[in-house]
Amino acid sequence: MKKIQANALVDIAAFISFIPMTISGIIIDLMNRGGGYEGGRNTEYIAEILGLSKDTWIDLHTWTGYAFVIFILIHLLLHMTFIKNIIRYASGAKKTPQECED
């Protein structure tokens, strides 16, 4: 597999895990708002959203978050040469930005 294909696959996988992580985070935040309807005492007011309980949303958020972190770490490893070159260039060891290509 070519490096550009590996980069593309990792980036797509990271994006795919980012979407449900973000949506579940927003839903968990909405489920944590107040007590019941208009601040009432009914704590079961938002017991489910889209047929999933708060615990299920938390599990989904946690596992997609783990997947996202793993894909970002792989992404950084695939770009390690580029990162090292940028650090060298920023520190003044390299004089031309053309040498910082990945």
LUMBA-538708 format. One record per residue: residue in three letters; x, y negated, z negated of N, C-alpha, C in turn; residue number from 0. Coordinates in Angstrom, 3 decimals, decimal comma. Atoms other than C-alpha are relative to their C-alpha. Layout:
<rs>
<rest:ALA&n_x:X&n_y:Y&n_z:Z&ca_x:X&ca_y:Y&ca_z:Z&c_x:X&c_y:Y&c_z:Z&nr:NUM>
...
</rs>
This chain:
<rs>
<rest:MET&n_x:0,843&n_y:1,169&n_z:0,000&ca_x:0,000&ca_y:0,000&ca_z:0,000&c_x:0,895&c_y:-1,240&c_z:0,000&nr:0>
<rest:LYS&n_x:-0,762&n_y:1,242&n_z:-0,067&ca_x:1,315&ca_y:-3,431&ca_z:0,892&c_x:-0,264&c_y:-0,843&c_z:-1,244&nr:1>
<rest:LYS&n_x:0,115&n_y:0,830&n_z:1,191&ca_x:1,911&ca_y:-5,957&ca_z:-1,868&c_x:-1,217&c_y:-0,923&c_z:0,073&nr:2>
<rest:ILE&n_x:1,145&n_y:0,903&n_z:-0,133&ca_x:-0,730&ca_y:-8,305&ca_z:-0,486&c_x:-1,320&c_y:0,746&c_z:-0,236&nr:3>
<rest:GLN&n_x:1,197&n_y:-0,795&n_z:0,251&ca_x:-3,314&ca_y:-5,497&ca_z:-0,569&c_x:-0,167&c_y:0,278&c_z:-1,488&nr:4>
<rest:ALA&n_x:0,061&n_y:-0,237&n_z:1,448&ca_x:-2,430&ca_y:-4,658&ca_z:-4,170&c_x:-0,439&c_y:-1,264&c_z:-0,729&nr:5>
<rest:ASN&n_x:0,406&n_y:1,270&n_z:0,607&ca_x:-2,719&ca_y:-8,344&ca_z:-5,113&c_x:-1,486&c_y:-0,258&c_z:0,200&nr:6>
<rest:ALA&n_x:1,417&n_y:0,237&n_z:-0,302&ca_x:-6,095&ca_y:-8,608&ca_z:-3,402&c_x:-0,899&c_y:0,908&c_z:-0,824&nr:7>
<rest:LEU&n_x:0,818&n_y:-0,937&n_z:0,776&ca_x:-7,464&ca_y:-5,484&ca_z:-5,103&c_x:-0,046&c_y:-0,373&c_z:-1,477&nr:8>
<rest:VAL&n_x:-0,047&n_y:0,387&n_z:1,414&ca_x:-6,321&ca_y:-6,611&ca_z:-8,547&c_x:-0,793&c_y:-1,287&c_z:-0,227&nr:9>
<rest:ASP&n_x:0,732&n_y:1,262&n_z:0,142&ca_x:-7,706&ca_y:-10,120&ca_z:-8,013&c_x:-1,508&c_y:0,217&c_z:0,114&nr:10>
<rest:ILE&n_x:1,432&n_y:-0,299&n_z:-0,152&ca_x:-11,065&ca_y:-8,756&ca_z:-6,831&c_x:-0,520&c_y:0,721&c_z:-1,236&nr:11>
<rest:ALA&n_x:0,416&n_y:-0,727&n_z:1,204&ca_x:-11,242&ca_y:-6,353&ca_z:-9,783&c_x:-0,096&c_y:-0,945&c_z:-1,198&nr:12>
<rest:ALA&n_x:0,044&n_y:0,977&n_z:1,093&ca_x:-10,438&ca_y:-9,195&ca_z:-12,195&c_x:-1,238&c_y:-0,880&c_z:0,129&nr:13>
<rest:PHE&n_x:1,185&n_y:0,839&n_z:-0,211&ca_x:-13,162&ca_y:-11,348&ca_z:-10,646&c_x:-1,277&c_y:0,768&c_z:-0,302&nr:14>
<rest:ILE&n_x:1,191&n_y:-0,821&n_z:0,247&ca_x:-15,677&ca_y:-8,485&ca_z:-10,762&c_x:-0,213&c_y:0,225&c_z:-1,497&nr:15>
<rest:SER&n_x:0,167&n_y:-0,158&n_z:1,442&ca_x:-14,992&ca_y:-7,959&ca_z:-14,474&c_x:-0,272&c_y:-1,344&c_z:-0,683&nr:16>
<rest:PHE&n_x:0,222&n_y:1,330&n_z:0,560&ca_x:-15,049&ca_y:-11,731&ca_z:-15,113&c_x:-1,485&c_y:-0,381&c_z:0,022&nr:17>
<rest:ILE&n_x:1,406&n_y:0,401&n_z:-0,144&ca_x:-18,645&ca_y:-12,147&ca_z:-13,894&c_x:-0,870&c_y:0,550&c_z:-1,126&nr:18>
<rest:PRO&n_x:0,852&n_y:-0,471&n_z:1,100&ca_x:-20,415&ca_y:-9,796&ca_z:-16,359&c_x:0,500&c_y:-0,444&c_z:-1,375&nr:19>
<rest:MET&n_x:-0,529&n_y:0,486&n_z:1,272&ca_x:-18,080&ca_y:-10,929&ca_z:-19,147&c_x:-0,550&c_y:-1,402&c_z:-0,284&nr:20>
<rest:THR&n_x:0,508&n_y:1,357&n_z:0,160&ca_x:-19,153&ca_y:-14,541&ca_z:-18,587&c_x:-1,497&c_y:-0,008&c_z:-0,257&nr:21>
<rest:ILE&n_x:1,464&n_y:-0,041&n_z:0,160&ca_x:-22,855&ca_y:-13,753&ca_z:-18,211&c_x:-0,373&c_y:0,555&c_z:-1,367&nr:22>
<rest:SER&n_x:0,328&n_y:-0,576&n_z:1,307&ca_x:-22,907&ca_y:-11,536&ca_z:-21,300&c_x:0,368&c_y:-0,957&c_z:-1,127&nr:23>
<rest:GLY&n_x:-0,358&n_y:0,992&n_z:1,020&ca_x:-21,097&ca_y:-14,234&ca_z:-23,291&c_x:-1,061&c_y:-1,080&c_z:-0,140&nr:24>
<rest:ILE&n_x:1,061&n_y:1,015&n_z:0,027&ca_x:-23,741&ca_y:-16,795&ca_z:-22,332&c_x:-1,257&c_y:0,571&c_z:-0,642&nr:25>
<rest:ILE&n_x:1,206&n_y:-0,627&n_z:0,558&ca_x:-26,555&ca_y:-14,364&ca_z:-23,179&c_x:0,157&c_y:0,213&c_z:-1,499&nr:26>
<rest:ILE&n_x:-0,231&n_y:-0,173&n_z:1,442&ca_x:-25,003&ca_y:-13,520&ca_z:-26,561&c_x:-0,151&c_y:-1,333&c_z:-0,715&nr:27>
<rest:ASP&n_x:0,139&n_y:1,325&n_z:0,595&ca_x:-24,780&ca_y:-17,250&ca_z:-27,278&c_x:-1,470&c_y:-0,400&c_z:-0,096&nr:28>
<rest:LEU&n_x:1,428&n_y:0,325&n_z:0,030&ca_x:-28,445&ca_y:-17,697&ca_z:-26,366&c_x:-0,735&c_y:0,804&c_z:-1,063&nr:29>
<rest:MET&n_x:0,658&n_y:-0,853&n_z:0,990&ca_x:-29,430&ca_y:-14,787&ca_z:-28,606&c_x:0,357&c_y:-0,419&c_z:-1,431&nr:30>
<rest:ASN&n_x:-0,413&n_y:0,435&n_z:1,334&ca_x:-27,577&ca_y:-16,365&ca_z:-31,545&c_x:-0,632&c_y:-1,316&c_z:-0,424&nr:31>
<rest:ARG&n_x:0,575&n_y:1,309&n_z:0,298&ca_x:-29,537&ca_y:-19,615&ca_z:-31,396&c_x:-1,126&c_y:0,126&c_z:-1,019&nr:32>
<rest:GLY&n_x:1,084&n_y:0,148&n_z:0,968&ca_x:-31,624&ca_y:-20,347&ca_z:-34,481&c_x:-0,589&c_y:1,303&c_z:-0,506&nr:33>
<rest:GLY&n_x:0,710&n_y:-1,171&n_z:0,501&ca_x:-34,092&ca_y:-17,974&ca_z:-36,053&c_x:-0,984&c_y:0,489&c_z:1,039&nr:34>
<rest:GLY&n_x:1,039&n_y:-0,437&n_z:-0,919&ca_x:-37,354&ca_y:-17,439&ca_z:-34,273&c_x:-0,398&c_y:-1,098&c_z:0,955&nr:35>
<rest:TYR&n_x:0,531&n_y:0,982&n_z:-0,936&ca_x:-39,528&ca_y:-19,442&ca_z:-31,944&c_x:0,043&c_y:-1,382&c_z:-0,628&nr:36>
<rest:GLU&n_x:-0,158&n_y:1,383&n_z:0,448&ca_x:-38,678&ca_y:-23,141&ca_z:-32,359&c_x:0,544&c_y:-0,067&c_z:-1,425&nr:37>
<rest:GLY&n_x:-0,649&n_y:0,034&n_z:1,306&ca_x:-36,532&ca_y:-22,371&ca_z:-35,412&c_x:-0,776&c_y:0,689&c_z:-1,106&nr:38>
<rest:GLY&n_x:0,810&n_y:-0,699&n_z:1,005&ca_x:-39,148&ca_y:-20,231&ca_z:-37,169&c_x:0,751&c_y:1,151&c_z:-0,651&nr:39>
<rest:ARG&n_x:-0,639&n_y:-1,078&n_z:0,756&ca_x:-38,474&ca_y:-17,212&ca_z:-39,351&c_x:0,002&c_y:1,341&c_z:0,716&nr:40>
<rest:ASN&n_x:0,062&n_y:-1,265&n_z:-0,733&ca_x:-39,079&ca_y:-14,533&ca_z:-36,749&c_x:1,362&c_y:0,293&c_z:0,618&nr:41>
<rest:THR&n_x:-1,351&n_y:-0,280&n_z:-0,478&ca_x:-35,545&ca_y:-13,173&ca_z:-36,349&c_x:0,019&c_y:0,945&c_z:1,197&nr:42>
<rest:GLU&n_x:0,086&n_y:-0,907&n_z:-1,139&ca_x:-36,731&ca_y:-10,700&ca_z:-33,712&c_x:-0,511&c_y:-0,709&c_z:1,257&nr:43>
<rest:TYR&n_x:0,541&n_y:0,760&n_z:-1,132&ca_x:-37,825&ca_y:-13,513&ca_z:-31,339&c_x:0,729&c_y:0,315&c_z:1,295&nr:44>
<rest:ILE&n_x:-0,759&n_y:-0,374&n_z:-1,192&ca_x:-35,028&ca_y:-12,819&ca_z:-28,878&c_x:0,732&c_y:1,293&c_z:-0,330&nr:45>
<rest:ALA&n_x:-0,595&n_y:-1,297&n_z:0,332&ca_x:-34,446&ca_y:-9,139&ca_z:-29,594&c_x:0,640&c_y:0,637&c_z:1,221&nr:46>
<rest:GLU&n_x:-0,533&n_y:-0,581&n_z:-1,238&ca_x:-33,818&ca_y:-8,226&ca_z:-25,951&c_x:-0,034&c_y:-1,037&c_z:1,112&nr:47>
<rest:ILE&n_x:0,000&n_y:0,778&n_z:-1,241&ca_x:-32,865&ca_y:-9,962&ca_z:-22,741&c_x:0,336&c_y:0,968&c_z:1,113&nr:48>
<rest:LEU&n_x:-0,124&n_y:-0,924&n_z:-1,136&ca_x:-33,239&ca_y:-8,072&ca_z:-19,450&c_x:0,007&c_y:1,458&c_z:-0,461&nr:49>
<rest:GLY&n_x:0,135&n_y:-1,371&n_z:0,486&ca_x:-34,106&ca_y:-4,961&ca_z:-21,463&c_x:1,179&c_y:0,509&c_z:-0,816&nr:50>
<rest:LEU&n_x:-1,167&n_y:-0,409&n_z:0,776&ca_x:-30,800&ca_y:-4,894&ca_z:-23,358&c_x:0,019&c_y:-0,714&c_z:-1,344&nr:51>
<rest:SER&n_x:-0,067&n_y:0,579&n_z:1,339&ca_x:-30,383&ca_y:-5,436&ca_z:-27,090&c_x:1,276&c_y:-0,826&c_z:-0,155&nr:52>
<rest:LYS&n_x:-1,176&n_y:0,833&n_z:0,266&ca_x:-27,877&ca_y:-7,843&ca_z:-28,601&c_x:1,249&c_y:0,868&c_z:-0,141&nr:53>
<rest:ASP&n_x:-1,151&n_y:-0,891&n_z:0,162&ca_x:-25,600&ca_y:-4,942&ca_z:-29,566&c_x:0,519&c_y:0,502&c_z:1,345&nr:54>
<rest:THR&n_x:-0,406&n_y:-0,451&n_z:-1,335&ca_x:-25,584&ca_y:-3,689&ca_z:-25,971&c_x:0,711&c_y:-1,124&c_z:0,745&nr:55>
<rest:TRP&n_x:-0,657&n_y:1,143&n_z:-0,645&ca_x:-24,733&ca_y:-7,184&ca_z:-24,697&c_x:1,397&c_y:-0,222&c_z:-0,574&nr:56>
<rest:ILE&n_x:-1,313&n_y:0,170&n_z:0,631&ca_x:-21,887&ca_y:-7,396&ca_z:-27,215&c_x:0,964&c_y:1,069&c_z:0,503&nr:57>
<rest:ASP&n_x:-0,846&n_y:-1,081&n_z:-0,528&ca_x:-20,545&ca_y:-4,002&ca_z:-26,076&c_x:0,421&c_y:-0,282&c_z:1,437&nr:58>
<rest:LEU&n_x:-0,305&n_y:0,341&n_z:-1,396&ca_x:-20,778&ca_y:-5,052&ca_z:-22,425&c_x:1,038&c_y:-1,121&c_z:0,064&nr:59>
<rest:HIS&n_x:-0,930&n_y:1,133&n_z:0,028&ca_x:-18,989&ca_y:-8,317&ca_z:-23,220&c_x:1,400&c_y:0,453&c_z:-0,425&nr:60>
<rest:THR&n_x:-1,285&n_y:-0,476&n_z:0,509&ca_x:-16,246&ca_y:-6,548&ca_z:-25,159&c_x:0,746&c_y:0,807&c_z:1,050&nr:61>
<rest:TRP&n_x:-0,687&n_y:-0,889&n_z:-0,943&ca_x:-15,489&ca_y:-3,871&ca_z:-22,563&c_x:0,369&c_y:-0,693&c_z:1,305&nr:62>
<rest:THR&n_x:-0,381&n_y:0,735&n_z:-1,210&ca_x:-15,598&ca_y:-6,196&ca_z:-19,564&c_x:1,116&c_y:-0,990&c_z:-0,315&nr:63>
<rest:GLY&n_x:-1,108&n_y:0,859&n_z:0,413&ca_x:-13,325&ca_y:-8,540&ca_z:-21,526&c_x:1,321&c_y:0,752&c_z:-0,018&nr:64>
<rest:TYR&n_x:-1,213&n_y:-0,832&n_z:-0,014&ca_x:-10,817&ca_y:-5,724&ca_z:-22,046&c_x:0,463&c_y:0,254&c_z:1,437&nr:65>
<rest:ALA&n_x:-0,346&n_y:-0,258&n_z:-1,404&ca_x:-10,950&ca_y:-4,871&ca_z:-18,340&c_x:0,602&c_y:-1,250&c_z:0,635&nr:66>
<rest:PHE&n_x:-0,502&n_y:1,248&n_z:-0,564&ca_x:-10,443&ca_y:-8,525&ca_z:-17,414&c_x:1,436&c_y:-0,269&c_z:-0,450&nr:67>
<rest:VAL&n_x:-1,352&n_y:0,226&n_z:0,520&ca_x:-7,383&ca_y:-8,839&ca_z:-19,669&c_x:0,994&c_y:0,947&c_z:0,661&nr:68>
<rest:ILE&n_x:-0,888&n_y:-0,975&n_z:-0,648&ca_x:-5,874&ca_y:-5,657&ca_z:-18,204&c_x:0,303&c_y:-0,418&c_z:1,437&nr:69>
<rest:PHE&n_x:-0,220&n_y:0,416&n_z:-1,385&ca_x:-6,374&ca_y:-6,895&ca_z:-14,634&c_x:0,848&c_y:-1,272&c_z:0,083&nr:70>
<rest:ILE&n_x:-0,822&n_y:1,217&n_z:-0,006&ca_x:-4,879&ca_y:-10,303&ca_z:-15,473&c_x:1,455&c_y:0,340&c_z:-0,318&nr:71>
<rest:LEU&n_x:-1,372&n_y:-0,416&n_z:0,294&ca_x:-1,822&ca_y:-8,621&ca_z:-17,016&c_x:0,648&c_y:0,665&c_z:1,219&nr:72>
<rest:ILE&n_x:-0,512&n_y:-0,626&n_z:-1,226&ca_x:-1,419&ca_y:-6,497&ca_z:-13,866&c_x:0,293&c_y:-1,089&c_z:1,041&nr:73>
<rest:HIS&n_x:-0,194&n_y:1,113&n_z:-0,930&ca_x:-1,816&ca_y:-9,662&ca_z:-11,790&c_x:1,307&c_y:-0,730&c_z:-0,305&nr:74>
<rest:LEU&n_x:-1,233&n_y:0,688&n_z:0,382&ca_x:0,970&ca_y:-11,347&ca_z:-13,751&c_x:1,231&c_y:0,862&c_z:0,288&nr:75>
<rest:LEU&n_x:-1,120&n_y:-0,891&n_z:-0,310&ca_x:3,221&ca_y:-8,301&ca_z:-13,376&c_x:0,306&c_y:0,016&c_z:1,496&nr:76>
<rest:LEU&n_x:-0,199&n_y:0,016&n_z:-1,448&ca_x:2,683&ca_y:-8,313&ca_z:-9,612&c_x:0,654&c_y:-1,301&c_z:0,474&nr:77>
<rest:HIS&n_x:-0,566&n_y:1,296&n_z:-0,365&ca_x:3,750&ca_y:-11,969&ca_z:-9,549&c_x:1,221&c_y:-0,356&c_z:-0,849&nr:78>
<rest:MET&n_x:-1,121&n_y:0,272&n_z:0,904&ca_x:6,702&ca_y:-11,617&ca_z:-11,939&c_x:1,174&c_y:-0,672&c_z:0,708&nr:79>
<rest:THR&n_x:-1,100&n_y:0,624&n_z:-0,744&ca_x:9,291&ca_y:-12,492&ca_z:-9,282&c_x:-0,295&c_y:-1,476&c_z:0,235&nr:80>
<rest:PHE&n_x:0,402&n_y:1,380&n_z:-0,234&ca_x:7,389&ca_y:-15,649&ca_z:-8,396&c_x:0,107&c_y:-0,816&c_z:-1,291&nr:81>
<rest:ILE&n_x:-0,038&n_y:0,707&n_z:1,289&ca_x:7,063&ca_y:-16,614&ca_z:-12,080&c_x:1,448&c_y:-0,282&c_z:-0,405&nr:82>
<rest:LYS&n_x:-1,417&n_y:0,200&n_z:0,337&ca_x:10,793&ca_y:-16,095&ca_z:-12,687&c_x:0,619&c_y:-1,088&c_z:0,872&nr:83>
<rest:ASN&n_x:-0,552&n_y:1,008&n_z:-0,909&ca_x:11,661&ca_y:-18,180&ca_z:-9,614&c_x:-0,495&c_y:-1,404&c_z:-0,341&nr:84>
<rest:ILE&n_x:0,549&n_y:1,308&n_z:0,380&ca_x:9,373&ca_y:-21,009&ca_z:-10,687&c_x:0,669&c_y:-0,505&c_z:-1,270&nr:85>
<rest:ILE&n_x:-0,667&n_y:0,400&n_z:1,239&ca_x:10,922&ca_y:-21,014&ca_z:-14,161&c_x:1,430&c_y:-0,466&c_z:0,292&nr:86>
<rest:ARG&n_x:-1,362&n_y:0,415&n_z:-0,372&ca_x:14,407&ca_y:-21,151&ca_z:-12,641&c_x:0,002&c_y:-1,353&c_z:0,706&nr:87>
<rest:TYR&n_x:0,086&n_y:1,270&n_z:-0,724&ca_x:13,370&ca_y:-23,951&ca_z:-10,311&c_x:-0,318&c_y:-1,156&c_z:-0,950&nr:88>
<rest:ALA&n_x:0,391&n_y:1,049&n_z:0,940&ca_x:11,726&ca_y:-25,934&ca_z:-13,126&c_x:1,135&c_y:-0,350&c_z:-0,953&nr:89>
<rest:SER&n_x:-1,125&n_y:0,266&n_z:0,910&ca_x:14,832&ca_y:-25,579&ca_z:-15,280&c_x:1,185&c_y:-0,634&c_z:0,724&nr:90>
<rest:GLY&n_x:-1,052&n_y:0,649&n_z:-0,762&ca_x:17,011&ca_y:-26,965&ca_z:-12,475&c_x:1,020&c_y:0,962&c_z:0,577&nr:91>
<rest:ALA&n_x:-0,963&n_y:-0,973&n_z:-0,516&ca_x:18,843&ca_y:-23,727&ca_z:-11,617&c_x:-0,116&c_y:0,130&c_z:1,515&nr:92>
<rest:LYS&n_x:0,208&n_y:-0,031&n_z:-1,449&ca_x:17,318&ca_y:-23,690&ca_z:-8,124&c_x:-0,384&c_y:-1,396&c_z:0,450&nr:93>
<rest:LYS&n_x:0,209&n_y:1,367&n_z:-0,458&ca_x:17,222&ca_y:-26,863&ca_z:-6,084&c_x:-1,104&c_y:-0,143&c_z:1,018&nr:94>
<rest:THR&n_x:1,016&n_y:0,135&n_z:-1,042&ca_x:14,691&ca_y:-26,050&ca_z:-3,366&c_x:-1,213&c_y:0,857&c_z:-0,332&nr:95>
<rest:PRO&n_x:1,202&n_y:-0,771&n_z:0,301&ca_x:11,075&ca_y:-24,972&ca_z:-3,831&c_x:-0,226&c_y:1,160&c_z:0,982&nr:96>
<rest:GLN&n_x:0,172&n_y:-1,079&n_z:-0,947&ca_x:11,333&ca_y:-22,742&ca_z:-0,721&c_x:0,507&c_y:1,320&c_z:-0,561&nr:97>
<rest:GLU&n_x:-0,548&n_y:-1,211&n_z:0,591&ca_x:13,337&ca_y:-20,274&ca_z:-2,790&c_x:-0,930&c_y:0,614&c_z:-1,038&nr:98>
<rest:CYS&n_x:0,920&n_y:-0,467&n_z:1,035&ca_x:10,369&ca_y:-19,840&ca_z:-5,160&c_x:-1,141&c_y:0,844&c_z:0,577&nr:99>
<rest:GLU&n_x:1,045&n_y:-0,806&n_z:-0,616&ca_x:8,336&ca_y:-17,732&ca_z:-2,747&c_x:-0,060&c_y:1,368&c_z:-0,634&nr:100>
<rest:ASP&n_x:0,237&n_y:-1,307&n_z:0,605&ca_x:6,850&ca_y:-14,493&ca_z:-3,989&c_x:0,311&c_y:1,101&c_z:0,981&nr:101>
</rs>
